[in-house]
Amino acid sequence: MTSHPSPITPLSQATVVIVGLGLMGASLGYDLRGRCRRVIGVVRRPEALDAALAAGCADEVTLDAAAAVAAGDLVVLAAPVRTLLRQITGLGPLLRPDGILIDMGSTKAAICQAMEALPAHVQAIGGHPMCGKEKSGLEAAEPGLFRGCTFVLCPLPRTTPATLALIHEMIDCIAARPLVLEPERHDRLVAAISHLPYLNAAGLVAHVMAVAETDPTVWEVAASGFRDSSRVAASDVTMLLDILLTNRTAVLAAMADYESRMDLFRQALAQEDEAALRALLEPVAAARREWQQLKVKG
């Protein structure tokens, strides 16, 4: 690890700059306002200035990302992953020597690799709060979005203990729970619990769409099972394209394993092998119930 050139500013005295006031960025702004010296929000479109100020997710809102980043003690990048990669390269070097950079992107290996290439004076760390909604944008943001969620951190080799301590302070402030993971491990795990479920839900809806071409009544009989299984298929497509394409290897591996397991179900059903179906399904049901109990306790 490299030594940090000057002391880290405590969160209570920090200027926090949030680049991107969509669901994640604006929700973070709501939770940090009043807990730090000030929150500066950065937006891309002039019409978003008044909307963000009226919403109350930042003390100040600007279009000038470069000036805001240069003034920040803690800079949070809250954008789709491929936008984040451009921002890390373009805005990261503008941080002052006592500033800290963290992102909120859904994949981490590519982001942490880009952070490693930043100038030596930049303290950077990968981040990913494990929460969200199908809706995106400022209108979907809300205070308390992160309460109780796992906030994954991917420190770089040069990330100092003081930097990590400040980020832990921020996570505590928003009532989330920190979990430190290596970037590749993070990407493999989220491929299983987030990215594959999205594709599965998308495939389910596509199948129902095909059924509806000859019998549209399928939409009328669809109820809670379809609703729960297909919920994430309504997620923002642009955001998901960024996620899938920057985590392609892990997602493809997850899909291959999933397809092999579906083949086992297909074979047992085709052979009317009730015992085999039961042997496949009962451990799955037990694991899902156990996970739900752990989430309730947590």
Helices and strands as residue ranges (DSSP letters): G 11-13, E 15-19, H 23-32, E 38-42, H 47-55, E 60-62, H 65-71, E 74-77, H 81-91, G 92-94, E 100-103, H 109-116, E 123-129, G 138-140, E 150-155, H 161-173, E 177-180, H 183-190, I 191-195, H 196-214, H 218-221, H 224-230, G 231-234, H 237-246, H 248-270, H 274-297
